[in-house]
């Protein structure tokens, strides 16, 4: 029997007992469906994080803050007059402690750090576009780390941190609210920002919109250049605060061309000084780690389904071998080798695996694509560029091949039993 004949015969034989084969295929379908979805979820998150790192990171910089606060244990912590000042809200790295001038000097003195700049947080009360048909004031927050991140722009250009004039990157959802025709129309326009100064007086500063940005995981709020931040921060600083006011975070600029090991060395040096540093990649990596954990749990469930399906394949083929004992004896009596018999039953298992995997993958792609579209226009509308379930051809093919391999391995035992049967005894089987 030629190889092509073995393949055709195996395909036909796989459907001799349609009910038994259908049930086995369904069990493989569940595993393939779940595994395809979890693979697509992981690919979608990884793709989005990669895009965010590429669009947001502006080079070798570290966001530095005091080390995360440690739990005090039972009861309240003892007051330490020499401890760092505390903030009422956690900083982006999760600590409520504030950096002081000594911390800034320590960071600047580290090997591999070119310079360090404290991040001054400002509070903007409202924004309005003067002269537009919309005279309603809208609340606006400013991203404190916009000086080191690149915005994911819809229109316009990045902030010029060396400019003397106040510049602003406007979030995309403010375009319509402020009365602009579209994102391109907003670029180059002036807006007024209202804020409360340290003496409780209301102040207004005018800023030029240089770009419009999409929302992202890290770049929340508007972006402001150093000139705008400095003007508002100086007005909001308490007159007697001096150098003891403290800073939530600081930006450490690393030397040009710092490699990965150099970044690790600076982080270790910061840790030794009771400080912590993170890159934009680190912050996004935390989010990805959480998603990967969820994907891992879902993948475990799909693996359990595949293990259960493998027992179904073993049972299906063992019963097929038993029912076709005389047929196996006849094939051997006519000269069919043990290898051909083994290949015949192994191919039956592979056909069942291919059918279950193919149907499961196709169903996952169909349903998953619909879910992604609904999520992109609904709950995830604020995260443009995120494809919740990204079905990459390589990932889908890998899932199908893995399930076919599982099916083949499950069929080895029944195939070996069929190949080892004695032709004379098999022909006598009733």
C-alpha positions in Angstrom: 0.0 0.0 0.0 1.4 3.3 -1.1 1.7 6.3 1.3 -1.1 8.2 -0.5 -3.3 5.1 0.0 -2.5 4.9 3.7 -3.4 8.6 4.1 -6.7 8.2 2.3 -7.5 5.0 4.2 -6.7 6.6 7.5 -9.0 9.6 6.7 -11.9 7.3 5.9 -11.3 5.0 8.9 -11.3 8.0 11.3 -15.0 8.4 10.5 -16.1 4.8 10.7 -17.6 5.4 14.1 -19.0 8.9 13.6 -20.4 9.4 17.1 -17.2 8.3 18.9 -15.0 10.4 16.6 -17.3 13.4 16.9 -17.1 13.3 20.7 -13.3 13.0 20.6 -13.1 15.9 18.1 -15.3 18.0 20.4 -13.0 17.5 23.3 -10.0 18.6 21.1 -12.2 21.5 19.9 -12.5 22.9 23.4 -8.7 22.7 24.0 -7.9 24.3 20.6 -10.5 27.0 21.1 -9.2 28.0 24.5 -5.5 27.7 23.6 -6.0 29.8 20.5 -7.8 32.6 22.4 -5.2 32.7 25.2 -2.4 32.8 22.6 -4.1 35.6 20.8 -4.6 37.5 24.1 -0.9 37.2 25.0 0.1 38.3 21.5 -2.3 41.3 21.6 -1.0 42.5 25.0 2.7 42.0 23.9 2.1 43.9 20.7 0.5 46.8 22.5 3.2 47.0 25.1 5.9 46.9 22.4 4.1 49.8 20.6 3.8 51.8 23.8 7.5 51.4 24.6 8.4 52.5 21.1 6.1 55.5 21.2 6.5 56.6 24.8 10.2 56.0 25.7 12.5 58.9 24.9 15.8 57.3 25.6 17.9 56.2 28.6 16.1 57.7 31.5 15.0 56.5 34.9 12.0 57.7 36.9 13.4 57.7 40.5 11.5 57.8 43.7 12.0 56.7 47.3 11.9 53.0 47.9 8.3 51.6 48.3 7.0 52.1 51.8 7.4 49.1 54.0 4.7 47.8 56.2 5.1 48.9 59.8 3.8 45.6 61.2 1.5 45.6 64.2 0.5 49.0 65.5 1.5 52.5 64.3 5.0 53.2 63.2 7.2 55.4 65.5 7.7 58.9 64.4 11.1 59.6 62.9 11.9 63.3 62.6 14.8 62.5 60.2 12.6 60.5 57.8 11.6 61.8 54.4 8.6 64.1 54.1 5.4 62.3 53.1 2.9 63.0 50.4 -0.9 62.6 50.7 -0.9 60.6 47.4 1.4 57.8 46.1 3.8 58.6 43.3 3.9 56.7 40.1 6.2 54.1 41.7 3.9 53.4 44.6 5.7 55.3 47.4 4.3 58.2 49.5 7.7 59.5 50.6 9.2 62.6 48.9 12.7 63.1 47.6 14.8 65.9 49.2 17.8 67.8 48.0 20.2 65.2 49.5 18.5 62.5 47.5 18.9 64.6 44.3 22.6 65.0 45.1 23.0 61.3 45.8 21.4 60.4 42.4 23.5 62.9 40.5 26.7 61.5 42.0 26.0 57.9 40.8 28.2 56.5 38.1 26.3 56.4 34.8 24.0 59.3 35.6 24.6 62.5 33.6 22.1 64.7 35.4 19.0 64.6 37.5 16.0 66.9 37.4 13.2 66.9 39.9 9.6 66.6 38.6 7.5 69.4 39.8 3.8 68.5 39.8 1.3 71.2 39.0 -2.5 71.4 39.4 -4.4 72.9 36.5 -8.0 73.8 37.3 -9.5 74.2 33.9 -8.8 74.7 30.2 -10.7 76.7 27.6 -10.1 77.7 23.9 -10.7 81.5 23.7 -12.7 82.7 20.8 -14.4 79.3 20.1 -18.1 78.6 20.0 -17.6 76.5 23.1 -17.1 78.7 26.2 -17.4 75.9 28.7 -14.4 75.3 31.0 -13.1 71.7 31.3 -11.0 70.1 33.9 -7.5 69.1 32.8 -4.7 67.2 34.4 -1.0 67.4 33.4 1.2 64.3 33.1 4.1 65.0 35.4 6.5 62.8 33.3 5.7 64.3 30.0 9.2 65.8 29.9 10.7 62.4 29.3 8.0 60.5 27.4 7.0 60.7 23.7 3.3 61.2 23.1 1.4 58.9 20.8 0.4 61.7 18.4 -2.6 62.0 16.3 -1.5 65.3 14.8 1.3 67.9 15.5 4.7 67.3 17.0 6.4 66.6 20.3 7.0 69.1 23.0 10.1 71.3 22.7 11.6 71.3 26.2 14.0 74.1 25.4 11.4 76.5 24.2 10.7 79.7 26.2 7.0 79.7 25.3 4.5 77.5 27.0 3.5 74.5 25.0 0.8 71.9 25.5 0.0 68.5 24.0 -3.8 68.1 24.2 -5.5 64.7 24.8 -7.5 63.6 21.8 -10.9 63.6 23.6 -10.6 67.4 24.3 -10.6 68.3 20.6 -14.4 68.3 20.1 -15.1 69.6 23.6 -13.0 72.7 23.0 -14.6 73.4 19.7 -11.9 72.4 17.3 -12.9 70.8 13.9 -10.4 68.0 14.2 -7.0 67.2 15.7 -5.1 69.0 12.9 -7.2 72.1 13.5 -6.3 72.2 17.2 -2.5 72.2 16.4 -1.2 75.7 16.5 -4.1 77.1 18.4 -3.8 78.8 21.8 -5.7 77.7 24.9 -6.1 79.3 28.3 -5.2 77.3 31.5 -6.6 78.3 34.8 -4.9 77.4 38.1 -4.8 78.5 41.7 -1.6 80.1 43.0 -0.1 79.7 46.4 -1.9 82.8 47.7 -5.3 81.3 46.6 -5.7 83.7 43.7 -6.9 82.5 40.3 -4.3 82.8 37.6 -4.5 82.2 33.8 -1.6 81.2 31.5 -1.8 80.8 27.7 -0.3 77.8 26.1 0.2 76.9 22.4 -1.2 73.5 21.4 1.7 71.8 19.5 0.2 68.3 19.3 -2.8 66.1 20.0 -2.2 62.7 21.5 -4.0 59.4 21.9 -4.6 58.0 25.4 -2.1 55.3 26.6 -1.4 53.3 29.6 1.2 55.7 31.0 0.8 59.0 29.2 -2.4 60.1 30.9 -3.4 63.7 30.9 -2.0 66.6 28.9 1.7 67.0 28.1 3.4 70.3 29.1 6.9 71.5 28.3 9.3 72.8 30.9 8.5 76.5 30.4 4.8 75.9 31.2 5.6 73.6 34.2 8.0 76.1 35.6 5.6 79.1 35.4 2.8 77.2 37.1 5.0 75.4 39.7 6.7 78.7 40.8 3.3 80.3 41.3 1.9 77.4 43.2 5.0 76.9 45.5 4.6 78.1 49.0 6.9 81.2 49.6 8.5 79.6 52.6 8.8 76.0 51.3 12.4 76.4 50.1 14.3 73.3 49.4 12.4 71.3 52.0 9.2 71.0 49.9 10.2 67.6 48.5 9.5 66.0 45.1 7.4 63.0 44.3 9.8 61.7 41.6 12.9 62.8 39.8 14.2 62.0 36.3 17.8 60.6 36.1 19.3 61.0 32.6 21.8 58.2 31.9 24.9 58.5 29.8 24.5 58.2 26.0 24.7 54.7 24.8 24.2 53.1 28.3 23.6 49.4 27.8 21.2 47.1 29.6 23.8 46.2 32.2 24.6 49.8 32.8 20.9 50.5 33.6 20.9 47.5 36.0 24.0 48.9 37.7 22.3 52.3 38.2 19.2 50.6 39.6 21.3 48.6 42.1 23.1 51.8 43.2 19.7 53.5 43.7 18.5 50.5 45.8 21.5 50.8 48.0 20.6 54.4 48.7 17.0 53.5 49.6 15.7 54.7 46.3 14.1 52.9 43.3 14.3 53.6 39.6 12.2 52.4 36.7 12.3 52.9 33.0 9.2 53.3 30.9 9.7 49.7 29.8 9.7 48.6 33.4 6.4 50.3 34.1 4.7 48.7 31.1 6.4 45.4 32.0 4.5 45.3 35.3 1.2 45.5 33.4 2.3 42.8 30.9 3.4 40.5 33.8 -0.1 40.7 35.3 -1.7 39.9 31.9 0.8 37.1 31.3 -0.3 35.6 34.7 -3.9 35.6 33.6 -3.0 34.1 30.2 -1.0 31.4 32.0 -4.0 30.4 34.1 -6.3 30.2 31.0 -3.6 28.2 29.2 -3.5 25.8 32.0 -7.3 25.2 31.6 -6.8 24.5 27.9 -4.0 22.1 28.6 -6.3 20.2 31.0 -8.8 20.0 28.2 -6.2 18.6 25.9 -5.1 16.0 28.4 -8.7 14.8 28.7 -9.0 14.8 24.9 -5.9 12.7 24.6 -7.5 9.9 26.7 -10.5 10.1 24.4 -8.2 9.5 21.4 -6.6 6.5 23.1 -10.0 5.1 23.8 -11.4 5.7 20.3 -8.4 4.1 18.6 -8.2 1.1 21.0 -11.8 0.3 20.3 -11.1 0.8 16.6 -8.2 -1.7 16.8 -10.4 -4.2 18.6 -13.3 -3.9 16.1 -10.9 -4.2 13.1 -8.8 -7.1 14.4 -9.7 -9.4 11.5 -9.2 -6.5 9.0 -5.7 -6.0 10.5 -4.9 -9.7 10.1 -6.1 -9.6 6.5 -3.9 -6.6 5.7 -0.9 -8.3 7.2 -1.6 -11.5 5.4 -1.6 -9.6 2.1 1.8 -8.2 2.9 1.2 -5.0 4.7 4.2 -4.3 7.0 4.1 -3.5 10.7 5.3 0.0 10.0 2.4 0.6 7.5 -0.1 -0.6 10.0 1.4 1.6 12.7 1.3 4.5 10.3 -2.3 3.8 9.4 -3.6 4.1 12.9 -1.2 6.9 13.8 -2.5 8.9 10.9 -6.1 8.3 12.1 -5.2 10.0 15.3 -3.5 12.9 13.5 -6.6 13.3 11.3 -8.8 13.5 14.4 -6.4 16.0 15.9 -6.3 18.2 12.8 -10.1 18.3 12.6 -10.5 19.2 16.3 -7.7 21.8 16.2 -8.8 23.3 12.9 -12.4 23.7 14.0 -11.4 25.1 17.4 -9.0 27.6 15.9 -11.4 28.8 13.3 -14.2 29.2 15.9 -11.7 31.1 18.2 -10.7 33.4 15.4 -14.3 34.1 14.4 -15.6 34.8 18.0 -12.3 36.5 19.1 -12.4 38.9 16.2 -15.9 39.9 17.1 -15.0 40.4 20.7 -11.9 42.5 19.8 -14.1 44.8 17.6 -16.7 45.2 20.3 -14.0 45.9 23.0 -12.2 48.4 20.7 -15.3 50.5 20.2 -16.5 50.0 23.8 -14.6 49.3 27.0 -11.2 49.7 25.4 -12.0 52.8 23.3 -9.7 54.9 25.4 -6.7 52.7 24.4 -6.5 53.1 20.7 -4.0 50.7 19.1 -4.8 47.9 21.4 -6.0 44.7 19.7 -7.3 42.6 22.6 -7.1 39.3 20.7 -4.4 39.4 18.0 -4.5 36.2 15.9 -1.0 35.9 14.4 -0.7 33.2 11.7 2.4 31.7 13.4 0.5 31.5 16.7 -2.5 29.8 15.2 -0.4 27.3 13.2 1.6 26.5 16.3 -1.6 25.7 18.3 -2.8 23.4 15.5 0.6 21.6 15.3 0.8 21.2 19.0 -2.7 19.6 19.2 -1.8 17.3 16.2 1.3 16.3 18.1 -0.8 15.5 21.2 -3.1 13.5 19.0 -0.2 11.6 17.4 1.3 10.7 20.8 -2.1 9.6 22.1 -2.4 7.3 19.1 1.0 5.6 19.6 -0.3 3.0 22.0 -3.2 1.8 19.9 -1.1 1.9 16.8 1.6 -0.2 18.3 -1.0 -2.8 19.5 -2.3 -3.0 16.0 1.1 -3.3 14.4 2.1 -6.2 16.8 -0.9 -8.3 16.2 -0.3 -11.8 14.7 -2.0 -12.1 11.3 -3.1 -15.7 11.9 -4.6 -15.1 15.3 -6.2 -11.9 14.0 -7.9 -13.8 11.2 -9.3 -16.3 13.8 -10.7 -13.4 15.9 -14.5 -13.5 16.3 
